[in-house]
Amino acid sequence: MLDDTDRRILRHMMAEPDMAGGALADRAGVTASTLARRLERLRSAGILKGVRGVIDWRALGYEVEVSLRVTLDKTQSRAFDEFIAAAREVPEVLEIQTFLGQVDVRLAVIARDMGHYQQLYRERLLTLPHIADIEALMHVARVKEQEALPL
């Protein structure tokens, strides 16, 4: 389990992921060697998966974001695996989530504009295997976006 020092390290990492190791150690109130040991322990435990760069895809010209709720034809035993494998091959699919319930899969999709989305929808998304039903939800606004955990 995490102790107060681990939580402090993780809070500072979430606040400033690109902070240099020495600065992180100072802010967390530990030595650089203690920080290194604790980070390695957090990685080994699977708590700290890595540090990543977050890119604003809108700044790269992608103006449309859509969530697709997909119900699969589950009469085929490999429907989930085949659908997910095919969806992973579509570069504009940023996220794939699976669910229990009426909806089986949610895809987060981006496109440059509505024309690009319509082409993507017809040529790549509707051709994914085992789709029984699909519902598109156009994103209007992101009201809250937070990856930091309440540690």
DSSP file with accessible surface (Angstrom, degrees, kcal/mol):
  #  RESIDUE AA STRUCTURE BP1 BP2  ACC     N-H-->O    O-->H-N    N-H-->O    O-->H-N    TCO  KAPPA ALPHA  PHI   PSI    X-CA   Y-CA   Z-CA
    1    1 A M              0   0  213      0, 0.0     2,-0.2     0, 0.0     0, 0.0   0.000 360.0 360.0 360.0 162.6    0.0    0.0    0.0
    2    2 A L        -     0   0   33      4,-0.1     2,-0.2     3,-0.0     0, 0.0  -0.560 360.0-156.7 -82.0 141.3    1.0    3.6   -0.4
    3    3 A D     >  -     0   0   62     -2,-0.2     4,-2.4     1,-0.0     5,-0.2  -0.498  40.1 -89.4-103.8-179.2    2.4    5.6    2.5
    4    4 A D  H  > S+     0   0  118      1,-0.2     4,-2.4     2,-0.2     5,-0.2   0.870 126.8  52.7 -60.4 -37.5    2.3    9.4    2.8
    5    5 A T  H  > S+     0   0   28      2,-0.2     4,-2.6     1,-0.2    -1,-0.2   0.931 108.9  49.1 -65.9 -43.4    5.7    9.8    1.0
    6    6 A D  H  > S+     0   0    1      1,-0.2     4,-2.7     2,-0.2     5,-0.2   0.928 112.1  49.2 -59.6 -44.7    4.5    7.7   -2.0
    7    7 A R  H  X S+     0   0   75     -4,-2.4     4,-2.7     2,-0.2    -1,-0.2   0.906 110.4  50.5 -62.0 -41.8    1.3    9.8   -2.2
    8    8 A R  H  X S+     0   0   74     -4,-2.4     4,-2.2     2,-0.2    -2,-0.2   0.931 111.2  48.4 -63.0 -43.9    3.3   13.1   -2.0
    9    9 A I  H  X S+     0   0    0     -4,-2.6     4,-2.4     1,-0.2    -2,-0.2   0.948 114.1  46.1 -60.6 -48.3    5.6   11.9   -4.8
   10   10 A L  H  X S+     0   0   15     -4,-2.7     4,-2.6     1,-0.2     5,-0.2   0.890 109.6  54.2 -65.8 -38.9    2.6   10.8   -7.0
   11   11 A R  H  X S+     0   0  108     -4,-2.7     4,-2.1     1,-0.2    -1,-0.2   0.937 111.7  44.7 -59.5 -45.5    0.8   14.1   -6.3
   12   12 A H  H  X S+     0   0   48     -4,-2.2     4,-2.3     1,-0.2    -2,-0.2   0.887 112.4  52.1 -68.4 -36.7    3.8   16.1   -7.5
   13   13 A M  H  < S+     0   0   22     -4,-2.4    -1,-0.2    -5,-0.2    -2,-0.2   0.901 111.1  47.2 -64.5 -41.5    4.3   13.9  -10.5
   14   14 A M  H  < S+     0   0   58     -4,-2.6    -2,-0.2     1,-0.2    -1,-0.2   0.884 112.6  49.7 -67.9 -35.5    0.6   14.3  -11.5
   15   15 A A  H  < S+     0   0   75     -4,-2.1    -2,-0.2     1,-0.3    -1,-0.2   0.892 133.2  11.6 -69.9 -39.2    0.8   18.1  -11.1
   16   16 A E    ><  +     0   0   79     -4,-2.3     3,-2.0    -5,-0.2    -1,-0.3  -0.675  67.1 176.8-140.7  81.5    4.0   18.4  -13.1
   17   17 A P  T 3  S+     0   0   68      0, 0.0    -1,-0.1     0, 0.0    -3,-0.1   0.747  81.9  53.7 -62.2 -22.6    4.8   15.2  -15.0
   18   18 A D  T 3  S+     0   0  144      2,-0.0     3,-0.1    -5,-0.0     2,-0.1   0.329  78.0 130.9 -96.4  11.4    7.8   16.8  -16.8
   19   19 A M    <   -     0   0   29     -3,-2.0    -3,-0.0    -6,-0.2     5,-0.0  -0.364  64.9-108.6 -64.2 137.5    9.5   17.9  -13.5
   20   20 A A     >  -     0   0   68      1,-0.1     4,-2.6    -2,-0.1     5,-0.2  -0.293  26.6-113.0 -64.9 151.5   13.1   17.0  -13.3
   21   21 A G  H  > S+     0   0   44      1,-0.2     4,-2.7     2,-0.2     5,-0.2   0.876 115.1  51.6 -55.8 -42.2   14.0   14.2  -10.8
   22   22 A G  H  > S+     0   0   44      1,-0.2     4,-2.3     2,-0.2    -1,-0.2   0.919 111.8  46.4 -63.5 -42.8   16.0   16.5   -8.5
   23   23 A A  H  > S+     0   0   39      2,-0.2     4,-2.8     1,-0.2     5,-0.2   0.899 112.1  51.6 -66.4 -39.0   13.1   19.0   -8.3
   24   24 A L  H  X S+     0   0   10     -4,-2.6     4,-2.4     2,-0.2    -2,-0.2   0.927 109.4  49.6 -63.6 -43.5   10.6   16.2   -7.7
   25   25 A A  H  X>S+     0   0    2     -4,-2.7     5,-2.6     2,-0.2     4,-0.9   0.935 112.2  48.6 -60.5 -44.4   12.7   14.9   -4.8
   26   26 A D  H ><5S+     0   0  131     -4,-2.3     3,-0.8     1,-0.2    -2,-0.2   0.940 113.4  46.1 -61.1 -48.5   13.0   18.3   -3.3
   27   27 A R  H 3<5S+     0   0  125     -4,-2.8    -1,-0.2     1,-0.3    -2,-0.2   0.853 114.0  48.2 -63.7 -36.2    9.2   18.9   -3.6
   28   28 A A  H 3<5S-     0   0    0     -4,-2.4    -1,-0.3    -5,-0.2    -2,-0.2   0.569 112.6-120.5 -82.1  -9.5    8.4   15.5   -2.2
   29   29 A G  T <<5S+     0   0   61     -4,-0.9     2,-0.3    -3,-0.8    -3,-0.2   0.836  73.6 110.0  76.5  33.2   10.8   16.0    0.7
   30   30 A V  S   <S-     0   0   24     -5,-2.6    -1,-0.3    -6,-0.2    -2,-0.1  -0.878  70.9 -99.0-132.0 166.8   13.1   13.0   -0.1
   31   31 A T     >  -     0   0   81     -2,-0.3     4,-2.7     1,-0.1     5,-0.2  -0.404  37.8-109.1 -78.7 164.0   16.6   12.5   -1.4
   32   32 A A  H  > S+     0   0   67      1,-0.2     4,-2.5     2,-0.2     5,-0.2   0.889 120.3  50.1 -61.4 -39.0   17.2   11.7   -5.0
   33   33 A S  H  > S+     0   0   69      2,-0.2     4,-2.3     1,-0.2    -1,-0.2   0.903 110.7  49.1 -69.7 -37.1   18.2    8.1   -4.2
   34   34 A T  H  > S+     0   0   33      2,-0.2     4,-2.7     1,-0.2     5,-0.2   0.926 111.0  51.0 -64.3 -42.7   15.1    7.6   -2.0
   35   35 A L  H  X S+     0   0    7     -4,-2.7     4,-2.9     1,-0.2     5,-0.2   0.940 109.8  49.6 -58.8 -46.8   13.0    9.0   -4.9
   36   36 A A  H  X S+     0   0   59     -4,-2.5     4,-2.2     1,-0.2    -1,-0.2   0.916 112.2  47.5 -60.5 -44.7   14.6    6.6   -7.3
   37   37 A R  H  X S+     0   0  154     -4,-2.3     4,-2.3     2,-0.2    -1,-0.2   0.925 114.0  47.0 -62.5 -44.4   14.0    3.6   -5.1
   38   38 A R  H  X S+     0   0   51     -4,-2.7     4,-2.7     2,-0.2    -2,-0.2   0.903 111.4  50.4 -67.6 -40.9   10.4    4.6   -4.4
   39   39 A L  H  X S+     0   0   19     -4,-2.9     4,-2.4    -5,-0.2    -1,-0.2   0.916 111.2  49.4 -62.7 -41.2    9.6    5.2   -8.1
   40   40 A E  H  X S+     0   0  105     -4,-2.2     4,-2.8    -5,-0.2    -2,-0.2   0.909 111.3  49.2 -63.9 -41.7   11.1    1.8   -9.0
   41   41 A R  H  X S+     0   0  106     -4,-2.3     4,-2.1     2,-0.2     6,-0.2   0.923 111.2  49.6 -63.8 -41.1    9.0    0.1   -6.3
   42   42 A L  H  <>S+     0   0    0     -4,-2.7     5,-1.9     2,-0.2     6,-1.7   0.889 113.1  47.2 -65.8 -36.9    5.9    1.9   -7.6
   43   43 A R  H ><5S+     0   0  109     -4,-2.4     3,-1.4     4,-0.2    -2,-0.2   0.934 111.6  50.0 -67.4 -46.3    6.7    0.8  -11.2
   44   44 A S  H 3<5S+     0   0   89     -4,-2.8    -2,-0.2     1,-0.3    -1,-0.2   0.851 109.1  52.4 -61.6 -33.8    7.4   -2.8  -10.1
   45   45 A A  T 3<5S-     0   0   68     -4,-2.1    -1,-0.3    -5,-0.2    -2,-0.2   0.537 114.8-118.2 -80.0  -5.4    4.0   -2.9   -8.2
   46   46 A G  T < 5S+     0   0   45     -3,-1.4    -3,-0.2    -4,-0.3     3,-0.1   0.574  86.7 112.0  80.0   9.1    2.2   -1.7  -11.3
   47   47 A I  S   <S+     0   0   84     -5,-1.9     2,-0.8     1,-0.2    -4,-0.2   0.923  75.0  46.5 -79.7 -46.3    1.1    1.5   -9.7
   48   48 A L        +     0   0   20     -6,-1.7    -2,-0.2    -9,-0.2    -1,-0.2  -0.859  65.5 176.4 -99.3 107.7    3.2    3.8  -11.8
   49   49 A K        -     0   0  201     -2,-0.8     2,-0.3     1,-0.3    -1,-0.2   0.686  55.2 -74.0 -86.5 -20.5    2.8    2.7  -15.4
   50   50 A G        -     0   0   46      2,-0.0     2,-0.4     0, 0.0    -1,-0.3  -0.872  43.3 -84.1 151.2 177.6    4.9    5.5  -16.9
   51   51 A V        -     0   0   81     -2,-0.3     2,-0.3    -3,-0.1    -3,-0.0  -0.965  46.5-171.5-117.3 134.5    5.0    9.2  -17.7
   52   52 A R        -     0   0  160     -2,-0.4     2,-0.4     2,-0.0    -2,-0.0  -0.908  25.1-117.6-130.2 158.2    3.5   10.3  -20.9
   53   53 A G        -     0   0   69     -2,-0.3     2,-0.6   -35,-0.0    -2,-0.0  -0.737  25.2-145.3 -89.5 136.6    3.2   13.3  -23.1
   54   54 A V        -     0   0  108     -2,-0.4     2,-0.5     2,-0.0    -2,-0.0  -0.931  14.3-160.8-105.9 121.0   -0.4   14.6  -23.7
   55   55 A I        -     0   0  122     -2,-0.6     2,-1.1     5,-0.0     3,-0.1  -0.866  18.7-131.9-105.8 131.7   -0.9   16.0  -27.1
   56   56 A D    >>  -     0   0   96     -2,-0.5     3,-0.9     1,-0.2     4,-0.6  -0.717  19.2-166.7 -80.2 100.9   -3.8   18.4  -27.9
   57   57 A W  G >4>S+     0   0   43     -2,-1.1     5,-1.9     1,-0.3     3,-0.7   0.777  83.9  64.6 -66.5 -20.9   -5.1   16.7  -31.0
   58   58 A R  G >45S+     0   0   88      1,-0.2     3,-1.9     3,-0.2    -1,-0.3   0.892  95.9  57.4 -66.0 -36.5   -7.2   19.8  -31.8
   59   59 A A  G <45S+     0   0   82     -3,-0.9    -1,-0.2     1,-0.3    -2,-0.2   0.725 102.7  56.3 -65.7 -18.7   -4.0   21.8  -32.2
   60   60 A L  G <<5S-     0   0  119     -3,-0.7    -1,-0.3    -4,-0.6    -2,-0.2   0.271 131.2 -92.0 -95.7   9.1   -3.1   19.2  -34.9
   61   61 A G  T < 5S+     0   0   34     -3,-1.9     2,-0.8     1,-0.2    -3,-0.2   0.562  82.6 133.3  98.0   9.2   -6.3   19.9  -36.9
   62   62 A Y      < +     0   0   60     -5,-1.9    50,-0.3     1,-0.2    -1,-0.2  -0.836  18.6 163.9 -95.9 108.7   -8.7   17.4  -35.5
   63   63 A E        +     0   0  119     49,-0.9     2,-0.4    -2,-0.8    49,-0.2   0.562  50.2  71.5-101.6 -12.8  -11.9   19.3  -34.7
   64   64 A V  E     -A  111   0A  14     47,-2.5    47,-2.1    49,-0.1     2,-0.4  -0.912  51.5-178.3-115.6 132.7  -14.5   16.5  -34.3
   65   65 A E  E     +A  110   0A  16     -2,-0.4    74,-2.7    74,-0.3     2,-0.4  -0.998   8.7 177.8-128.9 129.9  -14.8   14.0  -31.5
   66   66 A V  E     -AB 109 138A   1     43,-2.8    43,-2.9    -2,-0.4     2,-0.5  -0.986  21.5-148.0-133.4 139.7  -17.4   11.3  -31.4
   67   67 A S  E     -AB 108 137A   9     70,-2.8    70,-3.0    -2,-0.4     2,-0.6  -0.942  16.7-158.3-102.4 127.1  -18.2    8.5  -29.0
   68   68 A L  E     -AB 107 136A   0     39,-2.7    39,-2.4    -2,-0.5     2,-0.6  -0.941   2.7-157.0-107.0 122.2  -19.6    5.4  -30.8
   69   69 A R  E     -AB 106 135A  96     66,-3.0    66,-2.2    -2,-0.6     2,-0.4  -0.898  19.4-166.9 -98.2 120.3  -21.6    3.0  -28.6
   70   70 A V  E     -AB 105 134A   0     35,-3.4    35,-2.2    -2,-0.6    34,-1.8  -0.916  18.3-163.3-118.0 132.0  -21.5   -0.4  -30.3
   71   71 A T  E     - B   0 133A  29     62,-2.9    61,-2.9    -2,-0.4    62,-2.0  -0.954  23.8-144.3-107.3 130.4  -23.6   -3.5  -29.7
   72   72 A L  E     - B   0 131A   3     -2,-0.5     2,-1.2    59,-0.2    59,-0.2  -0.640  18.7-114.6 -97.1 153.6  -22.0   -6.6  -31.2
   73   73 A D    >   -     0   0   65     57,-3.2     3,-0.9    -2,-0.2     6,-0.1  -0.748  34.9-173.0 -80.6 100.2  -23.6   -9.6  -32.8
   74   74 A K  T 3   +     0   0  108     -2,-1.2    -1,-0.1     1,-0.2     5,-0.1   0.225  59.4  98.5 -89.4  18.2  -22.5  -12.1  -30.1
   75   75 A T  T 3  S+     0   0  108     55,-0.1     2,-0.5     3,-0.0    -1,-0.2   0.704  74.5  73.4 -74.2 -17.0  -23.7  -15.2  -32.0
   76   76 A Q  S X  S-     0   0  106     -3,-0.9     3,-1.7     1,-0.1     4,-0.3  -0.850  82.4-141.6 -95.2 130.1  -20.1  -15.5  -33.1
   77   77 A S  T 3  S+     0   0  121     -2,-0.5     3,-0.2     1,-0.3     4,-0.2   0.781 100.8  44.4 -64.7 -25.5  -17.8  -16.7  -30.3
   78   78 A R  T 3> S+     0   0  127      1,-0.2     4,-2.9     2,-0.1     5,-0.3   0.182  77.5 115.6-104.5  18.7  -14.9  -14.5  -31.4
   79   79 A A  H <> S+     0   0    1     -3,-1.7     4,-2.5     1,-0.2     5,-0.2   0.918  77.8  44.6 -56.8 -49.7  -17.0  -11.4  -32.0
   80   80 A F  H  > S+     0   0   63     -4,-0.3     4,-2.8    -3,-0.2     5,-0.3   0.956 116.2  45.7 -60.2 -52.2  -15.4   -9.3  -29.2
   81   81 A D  H  > S+     0   0   87     -4,-0.2     4,-2.3     1,-0.2    -2,-0.2   0.910 116.0  45.1 -60.9 -43.8  -11.8  -10.3  -30.1
   82   82 A E  H  X S+     0   0   80     -4,-2.9     4,-2.0     2,-0.2    -1,-0.2   0.901 114.3  48.6 -69.9 -40.1  -12.3   -9.8  -33.9
   83   83 A F  H  X S+     0   0    0     -4,-2.5     4,-2.8    -5,-0.3     5,-0.2   0.954 114.1  45.8 -63.0 -48.6  -14.1   -6.4  -33.4
   84   84 A I  H  X S+     0   0   26     -4,-2.8     4,-2.3    -5,-0.2    -2,-0.2   0.915 111.2  52.2 -64.4 -41.1  -11.4   -5.1  -31.0
   85   85 A A  H  X S+     0   0   50     -4,-2.3     4,-0.6    -5,-0.3    -1,-0.2   0.927 113.9  43.9 -60.6 -42.5   -8.5   -6.2  -33.2
   86   86 A A  H >< S+     0   0   30     -4,-2.0     3,-1.0     1,-0.2     4,-0.3   0.904 111.5  52.9 -70.1 -40.5  -10.1   -4.5  -36.2
   87   87 A A  H >< S+     0   0    0     -4,-2.8     3,-1.6     1,-0.3     6,-0.2   0.864 101.5  61.0 -64.7 -33.8  -10.9   -1.3  -34.3
   88   88 A R  H 3< S+     0   0  181     -4,-2.3    -1,-0.3     1,-0.3    -2,-0.2   0.758  96.5  61.9 -62.7 -24.2   -7.3   -1.1  -33.1
   89   89 A E  T << S+     0   0  141     -3,-1.0    -1,-0.3    -4,-0.6    -2,-0.2   0.564  81.7  90.7 -79.9  -9.3   -6.2   -0.8  -36.7
   90   90 A V    X   -     0   0    2     -3,-1.6     3,-1.9    -4,-0.3    -1,-0.0  -0.795  67.0-155.4 -90.8 111.6   -8.2    2.5  -37.2
   91   91 A P  T 3  S+     0   0   98      0, 0.0    -1,-0.2     0, 0.0    -4,-0.0   0.803  89.8  59.6 -59.7 -29.5   -5.7    5.3  -36.4
   92   92 A E  T 3  S+     0   0   29     -3,-0.1    18,-2.0    17,-0.1     2,-0.9   0.554  81.1  95.4 -79.0  -6.8   -8.5    7.8  -35.5
   93   93 A V  E <   +C  109   0A  19     -3,-1.9    16,-0.2    -6,-0.2     3,-0.1  -0.778  49.8 175.5 -84.4 110.0   -9.8    5.5  -32.8
   94   94 A L  E     +     0   0A  89     14,-2.7     2,-0.3    -2,-0.9    -1,-0.2   0.755  61.6  18.7 -86.8 -28.5   -8.2    6.9  -29.7
   95   95 A E  E     -C  108   0A  87     13,-1.2    13,-2.4     2,-0.0     2,-0.4  -1.000  54.6-164.8-149.2 142.8   -9.8    4.7  -27.1
   96   96 A I  E     +C  107   0A  47     -2,-0.3     2,-0.4    11,-0.2    11,-0.2  -0.997  14.4 179.5-128.4 124.1  -11.7    1.4  -26.9
   97   97 A Q  E     -C  106   0A  68      9,-2.5     9,-2.6    -2,-0.4     2,-0.3  -0.965  13.7-149.8-123.4 142.8  -13.7    0.5  -23.8
   98   98 A T  E     -C  105   0A  84     -2,-0.4     2,-0.3     7,-0.2     7,-0.3  -0.849  16.8-170.7-110.8 152.3  -15.7   -2.7  -23.2
   99   99 A F        -     0   0   89      5,-2.6     2,-0.5    -2,-0.3    -2,-0.0  -0.913  25.5-127.1-136.4 159.8  -18.8   -2.9  -21.0
  100  100 A L  S    S+     0   0  180     -2,-0.3     2,-0.3     5,-0.0     3,-0.2  -0.920  78.1  42.4-101.3 135.6  -21.2   -5.4  -19.5
  101  101 A G  S    S-     0   0   58     -2,-0.5    -2,-0.1     1,-0.2     0, 0.0  -0.900 114.3 -28.8 129.5-158.4  -24.8   -4.5  -20.4
  102  102 A Q  S    S+     0   0  174     -2,-0.3     2,-0.4   -31,-0.1    -1,-0.2   0.888 124.7  57.9 -66.4 -41.0  -26.7   -3.4  -23.4
  103  103 A V        -     0   0   36     -3,-0.2   -32,-0.2     1,-0.1     3,-0.1  -0.794  63.5-174.0 -91.4 132.8  -23.7   -1.6  -25.0
  104  104 A D        +     0   0    7    -34,-1.8    -5,-2.6    -2,-0.4     2,-0.3   0.842  64.6  14.6 -92.2 -39.8  -20.7   -3.8  -25.6
  105  105 A V  E     -AC  70  98A   0    -35,-2.2   -35,-3.4    -7,-0.3     2,-0.4  -0.988  54.7-156.9-141.4 144.7  -18.0   -1.4  -26.7
  106  106 A R  E     -AC  69  97A  40     -9,-2.6    -9,-2.5    -2,-0.3     2,-0.5  -0.995  12.5-163.4-121.4 131.8  -17.4    2.4  -26.8
  107  107 A L  E     -AC  68  96A   1    -39,-2.4   -39,-2.7    -2,-0.4     2,-0.6  -0.948  10.5-149.5-111.3 132.5  -15.0    3.9  -29.3
  108  108 A A  E     -AC  67  95A   5    -13,-2.4   -14,-2.7    -2,-0.5   -13,-1.2  -0.915  27.7-176.5 -97.7 120.3  -13.6    7.4  -28.9
  109  109 A V  E     -AC  66  93A   0    -43,-2.9   -43,-2.8    -2,-0.6     2,-0.3  -0.940  14.0-164.0-124.5 140.4  -13.0    8.7  -32.4
  110  110 A I  E     +A   65   0A  11    -18,-2.0     2,-0.3    -2,-0.4   -45,-0.2  -0.899   8.7 178.3-119.7 154.8  -11.5   11.9  -33.8
  111  111 A A  E     -A   64   0A   0    -47,-2.1   -47,-2.5    -2,-0.3   -48,-0.6  -0.980  37.8-119.9-149.2 157.6  -11.7   13.4  -37.2
  112  112 A R  S    S-     0   0  117     -2,-0.3   -49,-0.9   -50,-0.3     2,-0.3   0.885  90.1 -26.4 -65.8 -40.8  -10.4   16.6  -38.9
  113  113 A D  S  > S-     0   0   85    -50,-0.1     4,-2.5   -51,-0.1     5,-0.2  -0.915  78.1 -78.5-159.8-177.5  -13.9   17.8  -39.8
  114  114 A M  H  > S+     0   0   85     -2,-0.3     4,-2.8     1,-0.2     5,-0.2   0.873 126.3  53.8 -66.1 -36.0  -17.4   16.4  -40.5
  115  115 A G  H  > S+     0   0   41      2,-0.2     4,-2.2     1,-0.2    -1,-0.2   0.933 110.6  46.3 -61.7 -44.7  -16.5   15.4  -44.0
  116  116 A H  H  > S+     0   0   13      2,-0.2     4,-2.7     1,-0.2    -2,-0.2   0.917 112.9  50.6 -63.5 -42.1  -13.5   13.4  -42.7
  117  117 A Y  H  X S+     0   0   15     -4,-2.5     4,-3.3     2,-0.2    -2,-0.2   0.932 109.1  50.5 -62.7 -44.7  -15.7   11.8  -40.0
  118  118 A Q  H  X S+     0   0   96     -4,-2.8     4,-2.5     2,-0.2     5,-0.2   0.918 113.1  46.1 -60.7 -42.1  -18.4   10.8  -42.5
  119  119 A Q  H  X S+     0   0   86     -4,-2.2     4,-2.9    -5,-0.2     5,-0.4   0.939 114.5  47.6 -64.6 -46.7  -15.8    9.2  -44.8
  120  120 A L  H  X>S+     0   0    8     -4,-2.7     4,-2.4     1,-0.2     5,-2.2   0.921 112.4  50.3 -59.3 -44.2  -14.2    7.4  -41.8
  121  121 A Y  I  <>S+     0   0   57     -4,-3.3     5,-2.7     3,-0.2     6,-0.2   0.943 117.3  38.2 -61.8 -49.2  -17.6    6.3  -40.5
  122  122 A R  I  <5S+     0   0  141     -4,-2.5    -2,-0.2    -5,-0.2    -1,-0.2   0.909 126.3  33.6 -70.2 -43.4  -18.7    4.8  -43.9
  123  123 A E  I  <5S+     0   0  111     -4,-2.9    -3,-0.2    -5,-0.2    -2,-0.2   0.778 134.0  13.6 -90.3 -28.4  -15.4    3.3  -45.0
  124  124 A R  I  <5S+     0   0   97     -4,-2.4    -3,-0.2    -5,-0.4    -4,-0.1   0.769 124.8  42.2-116.2 -43.2  -13.7    2.2  -41.8
  125  125 A L  I > <S+     0   0    0     -5,-2.2     3,-1.6     1,-0.2    -4,-0.2   0.929 113.1  47.8 -81.0 -45.6  -16.1    2.1  -38.8
  126  126 A L  T 3 <S+     0   0   78     -5,-2.7    -1,-0.2    -6,-0.3     5,-0.2   0.713 107.9  59.6 -68.0 -16.2  -19.2    0.6  -40.3
  127  127 A T  T 3  S+     0   0   96     -6,-0.2    -1,-0.3     2,-0.1    -2,-0.2   0.461  75.8 118.0 -91.5   0.0  -17.1   -2.1  -41.9
  128  128 A L  S X  S-     0   0   15     -3,-1.6     3,-0.7     1,-0.1   -45,-0.1  -0.384  74.9 -98.0 -63.5 145.7  -15.8   -3.3  -38.5
  129  129 A P  T 3  S+     0   0   44      0, 0.0    -1,-0.1     0, 0.0   -42,-0.1  -0.273  92.4  12.9 -72.6 150.7  -16.9   -6.9  -37.9
  130  130 A H  T 3  S+     0   0   39      1,-0.2   -57,-3.2   -58,-0.1     2,-0.5   0.635  73.4 159.6  70.1  22.4  -19.8   -8.2  -35.9
  131  131 A I  E <   +B   72   0A  47     -3,-0.7   -59,-0.2   -59,-0.2    -1,-0.2  -0.645  12.6 169.1 -78.4 123.8  -21.7   -4.8  -35.4
  132  132 A A  E    S-     0   0A  66    -61,-2.9     2,-0.3    -2,-0.5   -60,-0.2   0.759  72.1  -0.7 -97.3 -35.8  -25.3   -5.4  -34.6
  133  133 A D  E     -B   71   0A  99    -62,-2.0   -62,-2.9     2,-0.0    -1,-0.4  -0.989  61.8-169.5-154.3 146.9  -26.1   -1.7  -33.6
  134  134 A I  E     -B   70   0A  30     -2,-0.3     2,-0.4   -64,-0.2   -64,-0.2  -0.999   0.9-169.9-143.0 136.6  -24.1    1.5  -33.5
  135  135 A E  E     -B   69   0A  81    -66,-2.2   -66,-3.0    -2,-0.4     2,-0.5  -0.998  12.8-147.9-129.0 128.8  -25.0    4.9  -32.0
  136  136 A A  E     -B   68   0A  49     -2,-0.4     2,-0.5   -68,-0.2   -68,-0.2  -0.831   8.7-168.5 -98.7 131.1  -22.9    8.0  -32.6
  137  137 A L  E     -B   67   0A  67    -70,-3.0   -70,-2.8    -2,-0.5     2,-0.4  -0.966  15.3-144.8-119.0 111.6  -22.7   10.6  -29.8
  138  138 A M  E     -B   66   0A  89     -2,-0.5     2,-0.3   -72,-0.2   -72,-0.2  -0.622  17.7-126.6 -78.5 126.9  -21.1   13.9  -31.0
  139  139 A H        +     0   0   59    -74,-2.7   -74,-0.3    -2,-0.4     3,-0.1  -0.590  29.7 175.9 -73.4 133.6  -19.0   15.6  -28.3
  140  140 A V        -     0   0  141      1,-0.4     2,-0.3    -2,-0.3    -1,-0.2   0.802  63.8  -8.2-102.6 -48.8  -20.1   19.2  -27.8
  141  141 A A        -     0   0   72      0, 0.0     2,-0.8     0, 0.0    -1,-0.4  -0.997  54.8-128.6-151.9 148.5  -17.9   20.3  -24.8
  142  142 A R        +     0   0   96     -2,-0.3     3,-0.2     1,-0.2    -3,-0.0  -0.895  27.4 179.6 -97.9 108.4  -15.4   18.7  -22.4
  143  143 A V        +     0   0  144     -2,-0.8     2,-0.4     1,-0.3    -1,-0.2   0.866  68.9  14.0 -81.9 -38.1  -16.7   20.0  -19.0
  144  144 A K        +     0   0  158      2,-0.0     2,-0.4     0, 0.0    -1,-0.3  -0.991  59.8 173.9-141.3 131.3  -14.2   18.3  -16.8
  145  145 A E        +     0   0  141     -2,-0.4     2,-0.4    -3,-0.2    -3,-0.0  -0.931  19.1 148.8-137.9 109.6  -10.9   16.7  -17.8
  146  146 A Q        +     0   0  120     -2,-0.4    -2,-0.0     1,-0.1     0, 0.0  -0.983  23.9 174.5-146.2 129.1   -8.7   15.5  -15.0
  147  147 A E        +     0   0  118     -2,-0.4     2,-0.2  -133,-0.1    -1,-0.1   0.557  54.9 105.6-104.9 -14.9   -6.2   12.6  -14.8
  148  148 A A        -     0   0   41   -134,-0.1  -137,-0.1     1,-0.1    -2,-0.0  -0.470  65.0-138.4 -70.9 134.2   -4.9   13.4  -11.4
  149  149 A L        -     0   0  113     -2,-0.2     2,-2.1  -139,-0.1  -135,-0.1  -0.610  24.0-105.8 -88.4 153.4   -6.2   11.1   -8.7
  150  150 A P              0   0  128      0, 0.0    -1,-0.1     0, 0.0  -139,-0.0  -0.501 360.0 360.0 -79.2  78.0   -7.2   12.3   -5.2
  151  151 A L              0   0   56     -2,-2.1    -3,-0.0  -144,-0.1     0, 0.0  -0.729 360.0 360.0 -93.4 360.0   -4.1   11.1   -3.3
